[in-house]
Amino acid sequence: MHMADALVAPAVAGTMYVLSTAAAGVSVKEVRKQASPEKIPVMGVMGAFVFATQMLNFTIPGTGSSGHLCGGMMLSALLGPYAGFLTMIGVLLVQCLLFADGGLLALGCNIWNMAFYGCFIGALLIWKPIMKKGASRVKIALASILGCVLTLQLGAFSVTLETLASGVTELPFSVFLATMQPIHLAIGFVEGLITTAVLIFVYEARPELLWGVGETSEKKEGKLSLKNTVIAVAVAAAVCGGVVSLFASAFPDGLEWSMEQVAGTSELEAEGGAYDTAAGIQETTSLLPDYAFKDSESAVGTSFSGITGSLVVVLVTVGACYLFKFFKKNEAD
Amino acid sequence: MKQIEDNIRELNKLQNLQQRSHWMNRLHPLGKLLVCVIYIFVVASFDKYAFDKLLVMAVFPAFCFIVGDLSLKDGLYRMRLILPLVLFVGVFNPFFDRKVLFSVAVAGSQMAVTGGVISMLSLMLKGLFSVLSAYILIATTSIEEICYALRILHVPKIIVIVIMLIYRYFGLMGAEADRITTAYMLRAPKQKGIHYRAWGSLVGQWLLRSMDRASAVYESMTLRGFNGDFRVKRKNVSATDFLYPFIWIVLFILLRHFY
């Protein structure tokens, strides 16, 4: 499922780098908070272990073919989501540099498609809730198979979206999706079975090595902190501005359409000194006319405009809120 | 078993290349990393129909392979892993995009070349250039040096240490995987892969041994003064270290916008 550099456009690669960096930032912070330097060598050696096990072939019963392990879910079950995510980043970077499996430009996409889903969705939304009241063979099998299948499906879906957003293929979305999802359903199931076998062995030999088993009394955070809310909004804005803006309709909006129907044009001409002055000021100050770089029609310009626009709106809104708060406080005093 | 042997052989080959006393190996790793990333970025930014313009970007790999005494065969061999997905994505373009861009005279008759054919060729070329560029980087720069460059770029040290450890232990783990597979195959001849009954015990035992090895590694690192910090020997910067990335980056921009 490794994406190659040729399959991603710079705008898509940049957006995915931003998202993966945000997830890596959270992970680094969480691992530092745990303050356990002994975990670092474990992460390194486990990364090398996963890398090496990917080269072993496992016979798939009844088919005559063989499959191999990807390891994201297994790493999370042993190291936890944050340390597992950082380890997967290391594995993906080394794979891309040493064996050209993936690419430097596509690294952000690959981290998101393979490490993010495997470690965060797999560990936090599947493994942890299932293991909350203790582990058993059935629970491990359920969490491993469900986790591997679901995270691989999400990863394959992201590959389809990223490739189509990059505009490198003429394949229709439905055909691409119909090819990617079933293949990865089978791969996910086989990986789930292998992960189950290994984790059940670990559970029976050294159960204390499994992460998140029997953790019922974790502190509950009722509200999102201001910082987390700001980060979440910023990431959502970057995604909408950077990726979704690429799919913005080229057709006129409702108002423009109505004007076109009534006046025959979507942009009314106005004459007079005041109009000319205003138009001149607008032309000089508009850095990104028509949501693109000046004299350019590249998709990068659209994404850049989207992200810049979101950033400006967020800054103005936050500034206005603080001003409002300042005046309210003065009134109260 | 062949895949493990191939990977170990490829790793050893890369390590030998990285240890050469070539001037390209002595360049500052940050400059080489930036040139590689910017080159891939520029190549990926070309329009899907700009096959002719994209061809000019061959100057960088051509220069590095000739001047750097690198094997093109080894570089091309690295395409094998990304080729299936790139092929799958690109091979359907000629069927869906039938817009005729130009015609070519072949044996007296005119052959129409469609947009789909051109976009497919562009995709292959982009894949080839990006793989070759990454090969140039890794063949002339060790992982330790790349990690050093990543630290200069403020990549968190925990990620950098993990990358270095993965690289250092991969050789060891690869050799162990090779031994395990050989031992298993000798006991189960003519069997394709590891039988499902042995999945848990075989990999599980190996996993537990690796975890114990990680503890031993941590203890030995602590005894040698490891406190979670990452120290590397600073590299001296020469004029060539500035000139190399500067010239290439200016050339990439010129080729991208003015050719």
Contacts between the chains, C-beta under 8 A, distances in Angstrom:
chain1	res1	chain2	res2	distance
A	2	B	81	7.1
A	2	B	82	6.9
A	2	B	85	7.5
A	3	B	85	7.1
A	4	B	82	3.8
A	4	B	85	6.3
A	4	B	86	5.4
A	4	B	127	5.4
A	4	B	130	7.0
A	4	B	131	7.6
A	5	B	40	5.1
A	5	B	43	7.6
A	5	B	44	5.9
A	5	B	126	7.0
A	5	B	127	7.1
A	5	B	130	3.5
A	5	B	131	7.7
A	6	B	44	7.0
A	6	B	82	7.6
A	6	B	86	5.5
A	6	B	123	5.4
A	6	B	124	7.6
A	6	B	126	3.7
A	6	B	127	3.6
A	6	B	130	6.0
A	7	B	85	6.9
A	7	B	86	6.6
A	7	B	89	5.9
A	7	B	123	7.7
A	7	B	127	7.9
A	8	B	44	6.5
A	9	B	44	6.4
A	9	B	45	7.4
A	10	B	41	5.5
A	10	B	44	5.5
A	10	B	45	5.0
A	13	B	41	7.8
A	13	B	44	7.1
A	24	B	156	7.6
A	24	B	159	6.9
A	28	B	156	4.6
A	28	B	158	5.8
A	28	B	159	7.0
A	31	B	158	6.1
A	32	B	158	7.3
A	37	B	218	7.7
A	37	B	226	7.4
A	37	B	227	7.0
A	37	B	228	4.3
A	38	B	215	7.4
A	38	B	218	4.8
A	40	B	158	6.5
A	40	B	161	5.6
A	40	B	162	6.8
A	40	B	165	7.5
A	40	B	218	7.6
A	40	B	228	6.8
A	41	B	165	6.3
A	41	B	214	5.0
A	41	B	215	7.8
A	41	B	217	4.4
A	41	B	218	4.1
A	41	B	221	6.2
A	42	B	211	6.8
A	42	B	214	4.2
A	42	B	215	7.5
A	42	B	218	7.2
A	43	B	162	5.0
A	43	B	165	7.3
A	44	B	161	6.9
A	44	B	162	5.2
A	44	B	164	7.3
A	44	B	165	2.3
A	44	B	166	5.5
A	44	B	168	7.5
A	44	B	169	6.3
A	44	B	214	7.5
A	44	B	217	7.7
A	45	B	165	6.6
A	45	B	169	5.3
A	45	B	173	8.0
A	45	B	210	5.6
A	45	B	211	7.6
A	45	B	213	5.9
A	45	B	214	3.8
A	45	B	217	6.2
A	46	B	210	6.8
A	46	B	211	7.5
A	46	B	214	6.8
A	47	B	162	6.2
A	47	B	165	7.0
A	47	B	166	3.9
A	47	B	169	7.9
A	48	B	165	7.1
A	48	B	166	4.9
A	48	B	167	7.9
A	48	B	168	7.7
A	48	B	169	3.6
A	48	B	170	4.6
A	48	B	172	7.2
A	48	B	173	4.5
A	48	B	210	7.9
A	49	B	169	7.9
A	49	B	173	5.6
A	49	B	206	7.5
A	49	B	207	6.5
A	49	B	210	4.5
A	51	B	166	6.4
A	51	B	170	5.3
A	51	B	173	6.8
A	51	B	174	7.9
A	52	B	170	6.7
A	52	B	173	3.6
A	52	B	174	5.3
A	52	B	176	6.8
A	52	B	177	4.4
A	53	B	177	7.0
A	53	B	203	6.1
A	53	B	206	7.7
A	55	B	3	5.3
A	55	B	4	4.7
A	55	B	7	6.2
A	55	B	174	7.1
A	55	B	177	5.6
A	56	B	177	6.1
A	56	B	180	7.6
A	56	B	181	6.5
A	56	B	193	7.9
A	56	B	194	6.4
A	56	B	203	7.2
A	57	B	3	7.9
A	57	B	192	7.2
A	57	B	193	3.8
A	57	B	194	6.9
A	58	B	193	5.2
A	58	B	194	5.1
A	58	B	196	7.2
A	58	B	199	5.9
A	59	B	191	6.9
A	59	B	192	5.8
A	59	B	193	3.9
A	59	B	194	6.2
A	59	B	195	5.6
A	59	B	196	6.3
A	60	B	193	7.9
A	60	B	196	7.9
A	61	B	196	5.2
A	64	B	192	7.1
A	65	B	192	7.8
A	66	B	192	5.7
A	66	B	193	3.6
A	69	B	203	7.7
A	78	B	207	8.0
A	78	B	211	7.9
A	86	B	158	6.3
A	86	B	159	5.8
A	86	B	162	5.8
A	87	B	162	5.9
A	87	B	166	7.7
A	89	B	159	6.0
A	89	B	162	7.6
A	90	B	159	6.7
A	90	B	162	4.1
A	90	B	163	4.4
A	90	B	165	7.8
A	90	B	166	4.7
A	91	B	166	6.2
A	93	B	163	5.7
A	94	B	143	7.4
A	94	B	163	6.3
A	94	B	166	5.2
A	94	B	167	5.6
A	94	B	170	6.8
A	96	B	134	7.0
A	97	B	134	6.6
A	97	B	137	7.4
A	97	B	138	4.9
A	97	B	143	7.1
A	97	B	146	6.9
A	98	B	10	7.5
A	98	B	11	6.4
A	98	B	14	6.6
A	98	B	138	6.6
A	98	B	143	8.0
A	98	B	167	7.7
A	98	B	170	7.9
A	99	B	7	6.8
A	99	B	10	6.9
A	99	B	78	7.2
A	99	B	81	6.4
A	100	B	78	3.7
A	100	B	79	7.2
A	100	B	81	5.9
A	100	B	82	6.5
A	100	B	131	5.1
A	100	B	134	6.0
A	100	B	135	6.8
A	101	B	81	4.5
A	101	B	82	7.2
A	102	B	82	7.5
A	103	B	40	6.8
A	103	B	82	7.2
A	103	B	130	5.4
A	103	B	131	7.4
A	103	B	134	6.6
A	104	B	36	6.6
A	104	B	37	5.7
A	104	B	40	5.7
A	104	B	130	7.6
A	104	B	134	5.9
A	105	B	37	7.3
A	105	B	40	4.6
A	105	B	41	6.2
A	105	B	44	5.7
A	105	B	130	6.7
A	163	B	89	5.9
A	167	B	48	6.7
A	168	B	48	6.3
A	168	B	89	6.4
A	168	B	90	7.4
A	168	B	119	7.5
A	168	B	123	5.6
A	169	B	89	4.6
A	169	B	90	6.9
A	169	B	92	7.0
A	169	B	93	6.6
A	169	B	123	8.0
A	170	B	92	6.3
A	170	B	93	4.6
A	170	B	95	7.7
A	170	B	96	3.5
A	170	B	97	4.6
A	170	B	116	6.1
A	170	B	119	7.1
A	171	B	89	7.0
A	171	B	92	5.0
A	171	B	96	6.8
A	172	B	96	7.5
A	175	B	92	7.9
A	179	B	88	7.7
A	193	B	196	7.5
A	193	B	199	7.6
A	194	B	199	5.6
A	194	B	203	7.4
A	197	B	196	7.3
A	197	B	199	3.8
A	197	B	200	3.6
A	197	B	203	7.4
A	197	B	204	7.5
A	198	B	199	6.9
A	198	B	200	5.8
A	198	B	203	4.8
A	198	B	204	5.0
A	198	B	207	6.3
A	200	B	200	5.7
A	201	B	200	3.9
A	201	B	201	5.9
A	201	B	203	7.6
A	201	B	204	2.9
A	201	B	205	7.5
A	201	B	207	7.9
A	202	B	204	5.7
A	202	B	207	6.4
A	202	B	208	6.9
A	205	B	204	6.8
A	205	B	208	6.1
A	206	B	208	6.2
A	206	B	211	7.9
A	209	B	208	7.9
A	209	B	211	6.5
A	298	B	45	7.8
A	300	B	45	7.2
